[in-house]
Amino acid sequence: MDTTALAASFGARLPGWVAAELADVPELLPSDDDRIRLANRLADRNHREDTGGPFAALVVESGTGRLVSAGVNVVLASNLSSTHAEVTALSLAQTRLGVWDLGGPGLPDLELVVNWRPCVMCYGATMWSGVRRLLIAGEGPELEKLTGFDEGPMVEDWAAQFEARGIEVALSPLREEAVEVFRAYGARDDAVVYNARGTASAS
């Protein structure tokens, strides 16, 4: 077999606008509201820049609020179905810190901040990442109803499963801000919904 035709590496990059968007953001995000507002802000810009879906995630030091990484959904830009915002943020944090376990020895407690409850794929990625806390802007049917994305067969006791593994789950009061981002995305006539069906279709 000629193995030269086989891919031997893969990767993804954040859109260039992310660094510019973060330029005026303080290094420390002390409150849950600060963290969720930034995630909502990045999610909104991501779809308006046509660089991906309306999703963003952060990895933050729980105690200090220091921003470790920021990620947005780059599925369409990278041609990689796994590059959801959560996976991107977690991978960038692991790259920056040089570890595969974000809960490893010598590290402060880290948390993942997301502008909605993770989909079924990111549920697993979050659980195995080593973060000690998951902060979400909201959960419920609004995301799927407003955008057309299929979030997968999430178990009913998803939060309890996190808690059983030492991962605190926290819900932000800024839920409606996240819903407004999804509403804006769903109102677009050129939005692409990329579910795992073999094709991408306009919503």
ABEGO torsion letter per residue (X at the ends): XBAAABBABBBBBBBAAAAAAAAABBABBABAAAAAAAAAAAAAAAAAAGAEBBBBBBBBBAAAGBBABBBBBAAAAAGBAABBAAAAAAAAAAAAAGBABAABBGBBBBBBBBABBBBAAAAAAAAAAGBABBBBAEBEAAAAAAAGBBAEBBBAAAAAAAAAAGBBBBBBAAAAAAAAAAAAAAABAABBBBBBAGBBBBX
